[in-house]
Every structure is written in structure tokens, then in C-alpha cells.
Amino acid sequence: MTQNASDFWTQAAHQFQQSMTDSWAHALQSFQAIDLGGAASAASGCKPPEIRFAPDKLQALQQQYLQDAFGLFSQGFAAPVPGSDRRFADAAWNSNPLAAFSAAVYLLNARTLMGLVDAVETDPKTRNRIRFAVEQWMAAAAPSNFLAFNAEAQKLAVETQGESIAKGLHNLVHDLRQGHVSMTDESLFEVGRNVATTEGAVVFENPYFQLIEYKPLTAKVYEKPFLLVPPCINKFYILDLQPDNSLVRYAVEQGHRTFVVSWRNPDASLAQATWDDYIEHAVIKAISVVREISGAPAINTLGFCVGGTMLGTALAVLAARGEQPVASATLLTSFLDFSDTGVLDVFIDEAFVQYREKEMGHGGLMKGKDLASTFSFLRPNDLVWNYVVGNYLKGETPPPFDLLYWNSDSTNLPGPWYAWYLRNTYLENNLVKPGAATVCGQKIDLGRVDIPVYIYGSREDHIVPIGGAYASTQVLPGKKRFVMGASGHIAGVINPPAKNKRSHWIRSDGKFPKTHAAWLDGAVEHPGSWWTDWAHWLKSHAGKQVAAPKTYGKGKYKALQPAPGSYVKVRA
């Protein structure tokens, strides 16, 4: 090597090292600029917490960063893309030196920024907020999200002579018009035609919900009917997608006379509706109507997600009134104790709740598209940027998927309901404090809900963490069964036995230690769906079998319209 060449590379290396040092300083400044309170903090006058770093961790991280960065520079455009990140897994990334280098630099910076998060000296909540903000930032900044850097999309554009770009622009215009990123080909689905198809009829309706009764598929049914309460933040048909993955149809096939609450998608007429309204005029009313139609003194119930929280609240209200019209309850991925709320905790503090109370606590609507966007960004790479890249950069049409169609069919929430829910659950955790919450005129105590309960939690649930689902075992006094399933909030629940997928865990000694981790130490893994275990449990609480009814409803409760009814078809 000549002296001039040596001087050139020495100078280049020095400049690169200086640029990396500058980048490091910029990263620290960016951390200091993270807004941990946003509009809510400004509205309440709260001062965001200061951010400090552990000096030893910071020094070690800086040295590692400069070392890795210089090593990357030494390889130059010959640096391969690490194969562990599926965003850069296509061979096109390594065949394009510039793209490979940009991906490698991005991964180095992402790794370092997450190291900075770990070096922050602050309280756990603030650290989690910083982590969430950095994860959102890094997910959005990935070179795979930009056509100028995405080697796979560029290769596809060349191979299709620009057709993929043209299709991508078409997809972008389509999604701008519909107001959300397409996760599936929504044109292929229609509620009542190929989702929510289990045969039945609406037998009651009021401004809050329609009650659907399903046609029996067995000659005899159990004498205690079965009522499902889905979350009101989504459409009920997550429990009735297709015939082969419908929990509703499965319950009917097991011989249960099955009813489902189909929530109305709120409009301006429900802008003043409260948590009390939904408990009294929806959950408690549905229980009452099912009892009247069936003639049964007590019924079996199921609540899913916030539907489980509402069912638990309704049962506590009824207990306070000295009533026990429910023989058993199933809680699927539901909170009663909000001590461990996982990633959603980053949004909740006094300032945020006060902001929402001022905004809509006395009237208004929480828009469904805002809720859907929030839940999607809890997993940004999987539920946002994956579709941005596929739809717009590659011009792909996402494949048909019933679950993702349901996920895009969002619902609004009444503002007063939403404000009460935020304060009394996520912020103050009042449901597990006897007498702390007053609902429908009653000071409620979940300790008085003394009935058999089946509690299910999903191991990878990011909305109701498994510890949060398990916490219900420490609150409810009756005979309990807890089961943990594999996968997440939805896929773990919608897991029919015929597909023979995933596993579930059961502890047979009937003990419920204080923590889920301690419970898991004594649990045994079983292959396949948890549905069969649940069906056996529910059968034991369903009473004797009687002749299946020949008609829907009874007396004043007559078939008003075929299932799935009209409320579920209203789009937000």
C-alpha cells in the first residue's frame, strides 16, 4: 500500500470514528428529548421525569458501539446482514452491498439504543415508557420501510418492470380512502355470509346490544343455558369466525343452549353512556333475558377480554344485591386485578386519565380507528410496518384471513364508559379493592362472587399478560380451574381441537400460589387445544339434559331477525 493510500484510509477511519462519536452524542440528546408525557402532561401541568444514565453502563456501551461501528466500517460494503431479523432475510439484501450496509448499520444503532434504555436510571414505569418510545422509533426508521433502501422491493420492481410500484400506489390510495392499512383482502369477507355464520336469531335488543340465540345442533341440550359476553371494544364474531374455528358453534355442538351478546357500535346516541349503563342494561339484562327464555334459575356464562371484566363487575353487583343467577363463569384473557397490565401500562398515569376525562368523560366517543391503531402499534413490526412494506413497496395484496378482517372491523366506545374504565381499572385498580368502586348503586366486592370459575390466559398475550390473567385466581373465592394456553391474546383463544395446534398447561393439584411463575412450576404441558378441557369442565356445571327447543325465544321474546343481526354490521 502506498503512503498516500495509507494516509487516505487513516483519515477516513478517523472521520468515521468522529462521525460515530457524533452519532453517539446525538443519540443521548434524542433520549433527553423523548416526550414521556405528551399532551396529557402539558394539560395537567406535570413535569416529565429527568433522564440519567448509569456511568459505568454508559461507558461500556459507548466503547462497544465504537468498536462494533469501526468493525463494520472495516468490512465496508462487504458486511453481511445478520440473518436473525426477518425484515432483512431475503437474499436480495446481501446481493445489494449498499442495502446490506444500511441494514447492518441500522441493526447496530437499534441494538445500541436498546442498550441505552437499559442504562437509564429511573423508575420502572419511566424506563418502560422510554423502551416503548425507542421501539416505536426504531421500528419506523428501519431501512426496509423505504423503497430507496429496500433491496427486496427494488429487485421486485425491476423484475415486474415497475408493475409492483404501480400496484403499491394503487394499494396506498385504497387504504387512504378506507382510513386504515389493509391487513387482509377485506373485499373477500362479509359478516353473515362467510364470517359470523352460525345459524340463529336475534331474540332481544335494546340501545346497547342484541341478544342472539343459536339453533341447537343436538337433540338434547343441557338445562342451564350458556351466555357469552364478548368485549365491547370489538365485534362479537371473533367467537364465530368460520364453522371450523367458531367457539360459538363448538359450544352448540357440545349440547349447550347458547346465547351471545352482540354489542351495538356506538354513535352519537350513546355518547353519554356510562360503565353503569353497560353493566345494568347490557350484561345484567342479558343474564335476565336468558333466564326468562330458558326458564332456568341459573345460567353459565363466559366473558372474553374486557367482556370478562364487565361480567365480573356484573356478578359483583348482583352479589351485592343478594342475587346469584349465574352458576359458573369462564374468563378468557381477562383482567379483574389490573396490577400487571404489561405494555399498556406505558399509556396510563394520572395526567393521561385526567386528559381523557376532560376530553370525553361527560360525553363523546372514543373512535374505533384510534383504538385499533393503538393496539396495532403495540406490535409495530408485525401489525403495521409489515403491511406497509408488503402493500405499498411490493404491491402485494394481503392474503385472506378471517381473524385480520375482524381485527380491522373496529368499534367506537362511549366516552364516559371509557373514562370510568381507565380510572377505576388501569389507574386505580379499584375492582379488587372491596367497596372502592360503586357500580349501579352498589359498592362491589369480588370476594362475594362465590361461584365456580374457569380462568384461561395466553402465554404470549401482550394485551392481558399471563400474570394479569392468573391474578383472578387470587381474587375470586369459589372453586377455580386455571389453564394457560400457548400463543397470544386472540390466537391462543381461537384454537379449535380439530386443528391439533399448540399446547396448554394444567396444574392438577388444585393449588393457586400467589404468582403465575409459582403455579407454572407445578403445571404439566398437554398437546393441543384447551377447548376440550374447558368443554369437560363446563359440562359438569350444566345440569341434566332436556329436549332441545324447537323455536327461538319464548313468550314476549321472539325471533326478530336472523343471526348475526344488524348491530354487528354497523361499521365504525
N, C-alpha and C positions, 0 to 999 in steps of 0.2 A: 504494500500500500504506500503511495507517495505521501510526502509530508503534507501537501495541500489537502489531499483526501482525508488524511488523519485529522487535520485541523477542522475540516468540514464536519466530520462525524462527532468530534468532541464538542464543537459549538452547537450542533444540532441536539446532542444529548443534553447539554446544559440548558438549552432553550426549552426542551421538552420537560426537563425536571422543574424548571421555573414555572412552566405552564401548569404542571401538575400541582405545584405548591400553591399557585394562584387559584386553581380549581378547588383545592382543599379549603382555602380561606373563604372562597365563595360559598362552599357547602355549609361551613359554620355560620356564615351570615344568613344563609337561607333558613337554617334551623331557627335562628333567632327571630326570623320574620314570620314563622309559622303562626297563623291566627288560630288560637285554641278556643276562642270564644265566639268569634264572628259577630253577626248582627245581634245575637242574643246577649252577649256580654256587653255590647255597646248600649243596648236598650236598658239593661239593668244596672249599668254603671260599674260592673265588676271589672277588676283589673286582671288581665291574663297572668298566669304564673311565670316567674322568671325561669330561664333555662340555663343550667350549669352542667358542666361535664366533669367526670372523674378524671383528674390529670393523668394518672397512670394509664388508664384505658385509652385516653385520647392520644397520648404519645405513642403507645404501641400500635394503635390503629393508623396513625399518620405514617409511621415507619413502614408498616405492612403495605399501606396504599402506595407509597412512593416506590417500594421495592417491586410490587406487582406491576405498577404502571411502567416502570423502566424495563422490566422483563417483557412486557407486552410491546413496548416500543422497539426493543431489540429484535423481536421477531418480525416487526413491521406488518406488512400486508400478508405475510405468510402465517400469521397467527390463526389457528383453527378456532371455530366456535365451539364452546363446551356443549356436549350433546345432551345434557340433562334438562335443558329448557326446551319444551316442545314448540315454542314460538319460533325457534331457530333450527328446528330439527331437519327441515327439508335440505336435500343435497345442494340446492341452488345457493344456499348461504355460503357454504365452503368453496363453491366454484366461482364465487364473486369476491375477490380479495377485499374490495372496499366495504362491501356489506358485512363480510366476516369480521373485519377490523372494527366496524361501528358496533356490531353486536357484542364483541368481546369487551370493548371499552364501556358499553352500557352495563354489561353484567358486573364489571369491576366496580363501577360507580354505584350500582344498586347494592352490591354487597357491602360496600363501604358505608353508604348511608344507613343501612340497617345496623351496621356496627356502631354508628354514631348514636342511633336510638338507644342501643344497649348501654352506651356510655353516659347517657343523661342521668343526672342526679335530681330526682324529683319524686313525687308521689306516684303510685301505680296507675291511677286514672290518667294523670297528665302524660305519663310515658306511653300508655296505650293510645291516647289521642295523637301523640306525635307519630307513633308507629303507623296508625291508620292513615294519617295525612301523607307520610312518606310513601307508604304502599300505593296510595292513590296516585301520587305524583309520579312514581316510577312506572306504574302500570300505563299511565297516559303517555309517558315520554319514550316508551320502547321504540326502537327503530322499525320494528315490524309493523307499527301503526301508520307508517308514512311510505307512500309509493316511491319517494326518492331514495329510500334505503332498503325497502323490502325486496330482496333478490328473487324470492319466490313469485311475487306478484309481477315483477318486471319480466321474468322468464315466461310467465303465462301470457303476458301482453304481447310479447314477441311471437310466441307460438300461435296465438289466435289472431295475429295481425290487428291487434287493437280492439278486438271484439269484447274481451274481458273488461276493458276500461269502459267501453260504451255501456255494457250491461251494469257495471258498477255505478255509473252515473244515473242510469235508469232506476236502480235499486235505491240510491240515495234520495232521488226526487220522490219516489214512492213512500219511503219512510218519513221524509219531512212532511208529507201530506197527512200521513196517518198519526204522526206525533210520537212515534217510538221506533227503536231499532227492531227490525224483524228478527225473531229467534227461530221461526219456522215459517213455512208457507201457509199463512193464515187463510188463504182462499180455499184450501182443501178441507176446512173444518166448518161445521155448522152445528150449533147447540140444538139438540133434539134430533138431528139427522145422523151424525156419526160420533158425537160425544153426548153424554147425558141421555142415554137411550134406554135405560131400564124402564120397563112398562109400569105405568102407574097413573095417578091422578091427583090434582090439587083438591084437597078436601076442606081447606080453610085458608082465608087470607085476611090480613089487616094491613095498615100502612107500613108495618115493619117486616113482615115475612109472609111467605106462602108455605103451607104445610102440605107436603107430598106424601101420599100413601102408595106403597108399591104392591103390585099384583103378586099374590103368593105363587110360588113355583113348586110347592109341595101340597099334598092332600091334607096334611095336618100342620098346624103351627103351634108354637108354644103360647101358653096362655098369657104370659107377660109380654106385651109388645116392646119394640125396640125403637128408640128415638135417637137420631144422630143430630148433633149441633155442630155444624162446621164453623170455621172462622168467618166473621162478617167482613174481614178485610180482603176476602177473596170470594169467588163464586163456589157454590156447594159442589159442583160437579168434579172437583178433584177426587171426590169419593165415588164418582161414577163416570169415569172416562170412557173406556171401551168395555165390552162384555167380559173380556179376559183379564182385565185388571181393575174391575169395579168392586170396591169394598161393599157398596150397597147391594149389588147383585149377589155377592158371596154370602152376605147376611141373610138375604131372602132364600137362597139355596139351602142354607142351614136350617130353615124352618122358622125363621123369626118374622113376625108381622112387623114390617119395617116402615118407619116414617123418617122424613128428613126435613129440616128447616132450610128453606131457600130464601136467603136474605134479599130484601129489596135493595137495589142500587140507589143510595140516597141522592135526591135532588133538593131543590130549594125548599120543598115542603117539609123536609126532615132536617133542615139546617139548625133547628133548635133542640133536636132530640138529644137526650142525656143517657148516661150509663144506666140510670134507674129505669128509664123508659124501655131500654132494650132488655133489661133483666125482667121487669114486670110484664111488659106487653109482648114479649117475644119468647124468651126461654121458659119462664113460668107459665105463660099462656099456652105454649106448645105442649108442655107436660100435661096441663089440664085437659086440653082438647084430645090428646092421645088417650088419656084415661077415659074420657067420656065416650069416645068412639069405640074403644075396646071393651069397656066395662070392667077393666082390671083395676083393682085397688092400688096397685103399684106397678111401675114400668121400669125397664132397663134403659140406660142412657149411655151416650158416648159424646165426648167433646174433643175436638181437634184444634190444636194451637190455641188461639185466643178464644175459640169456641169452648175449650176446656176450662179456661179461666172464667168465662161467663157462666158455664154450667156449675162450676164450683161455687161461684158467688150466689147463683140462684138457689142452690141446695142449702147454703148457709142462711139465706133469707128465709127459706121455708122452715129450716130447723128452728130459727128464732121465733117463728110463728107457731111452733109446736106441730108442724106438719112433716110427714115423711112419705111423700108419694112416689119416691124412687127407690127401687130395690137394689140397684147396683149402678156403678158408674165406671166407664172406661175413659181414661185421659190419655190422648195421643199427643206426644211432643208439646206438652202444655206447661205453663207456669202457674203455680199458686204462690210459691215463695220466689220473689224476684231478687234474691241475694246474688245469684250468679247469672247474669244476663249476657255474658260473652261480649262480642264486638259491639252490640247495640248500646252498651253502656257508654261508649265514647260520645254519644249524642246527648246524654241525659245529665243535666245538672239544674240547679235552681234557676239560673239565668235562662236556660233554654225553655224550661217549663213555664216560667213567667211570661216569656215572649209568646209562646203558643196560647197561653190563657188570655193574654191581651188581644191577640190576633183573632182567635175564634172561640174562646171559652164561652161566650154568650150568644154565639150564632155564627154560622158559616159552614163551609165544607172543606175537609182535607181531601184534596184531589187524588184520585186513584193513580194517576200517572206519576205524581210525586212520590207516593208510597212505593210504587213499582220500581221507580228509578233508585230510591234509597236501598231497597233490598237487592237490586242488581249490583250496585256498587259495593256491596259487602263482599262480592267475589268478582272484582272488575275484569280480570283476565278471562274468566270463564263466561261471564254473563254480559259483558259489554264489548271489550276490545276484540275478542274472538270473532264476534259478529260484524264489527266494523271492518275488520280485515277481510273476512270472507265475503260479506255483502258488497262492499264498495271497492276494495282494492283488487279483489279477484273476480268480482262479478258473479259470484255464486248465488244460487237460490237455496236457502237453508232447507234441509230435508223435512218432510212432515213428521211432527212429533206432538202427540196429543197433550202431553204434560206442559210443553213450552207454549202451546196455543193457549192453554188455561192460564199460564203464567202471564201472558200478555193481555188477558181479559180482565183488566183491573176494575176495582170498585172504589167509590168515594166513601168517606166517613163523616158523620156529623161532627162539627167542631166541638160542641160541649162534651160529647161522648169521648172524643179523642183527648181533650184536655184533662178530663177526670181520670182517664186511664193512665196518662203519663204521670200525673202527680201521685196517684194512690197505688200504683204498681211499681213502675220503674224507678221513680224517685224516692218515695217514702215506704214502699213495701208494706202497705197497711193491711193487706188481706190476711197476712199471717199474724197480725197483732190483734188479739181478741178485743173487740169493742172499738178499735181505732177507726174503722170505716163504717159509715152509716149508709145503707143501701135500701131503698124502698121503705124508708122509715124504721129500719131495724139495724141495731148495732150487731154486726155479724161476727161470728166466731166459727172458723172452720173446724175447730175441735169438737163441735156439736154435730158434724156431718158423719155420723157413725153408721156407715154402710160399707159393704164390700166394694173394693176399688181395684181395677186393673190399670196399672200405670206403665206406659210404654215411652221409652226415649231412644233416640237415634245416636249412635256413637259419634258420627262426624257432623252432627247438627250445628250449624253456625248461627241459627236464629234462636233456638231453645237448646243451649248446651246440655249435654247429658247430665252434668251435675245439677243443672236447674230443673230438669225433668225429674231426677231422682229425689230432689228435695221435698216433693209432695209426700213421699213416704214418711217424712218426719212431722208432717202437719196433720194428716188425716188419721183418726184414731181407729177406724174399722179394720177388718181383715183385708190385707193387701197382697197383691202379686205385682212384682216389678220385673219387666223384661226389657233388655237392651237389644236393639237391632243394629245391623251394620248400615252404612251409608248415611245420608243426610236427612234434612227436615222433611222432604217430600218422598224421595226415592226409597228411604227406609220404611216409610209408612205404606206406600203403594207397592207392595211386594207380594203378589199372589202366589200361592203354593205351587201352582202348575208350572211356573217358570223355573222353580227349583234354584233360585238365586240367593246369594248372600247367606248370612248366618244370624243367629240370635243367641243370647246368653240368658240363662236362668239360674237362680240360686234356690236349691230345693229345701234348705233347712228353715226357711221362713223367717230368717233374721234380717233386720234392716239397720245396720250400723249407721252412724251419723253421716258418713261420706260415701259417695259413689265408689271411690277408689277402694275403700274397705269392703264394700259389698262385692265388688268385682273379684276380689281375692278368693271369694268362695263360690264364684259363679262358674258354670260349665257351658262351653260353646256347643250349640246344636246347629247342624247344617239346615239351610232352607228357611222358609218364611216363618215368622212368628204368628201368622194368622191362624194356623191350626191349633196352637196352644191357646190362643185367645178364644177361638170357637168352642173348645172344650170347656174353658172357664165360664164363658157366657151361658152355655147350655146348662151348667149346674145351677144357675141363678134364674132360669127362665120358666120354671114350673112345669106342669104337665102339658101334654099336647092335646089340642082340641081341633075340631074340624075347621079348615081354612074358610074365611069369609068368602061369600060369592060376589059381594059388591063392595065398592069403596065407601068409606064413611059409615055414618049411622045417624038416623033421625035428622036433625037440622044440619048435620054435616054431610053434604052430598058432593059428588064429583062436580067440580066447577070447570075444569079444563084438563086435557091430558098432560101428563108429565112430559117435559120438566117444568111446565108452567110458563108464565110470561115474565116474572120478575128477573129470572136468570138471563133473559135475552136482552135486557137493557144494558147498553154499553156506557161506560163512564165517559 
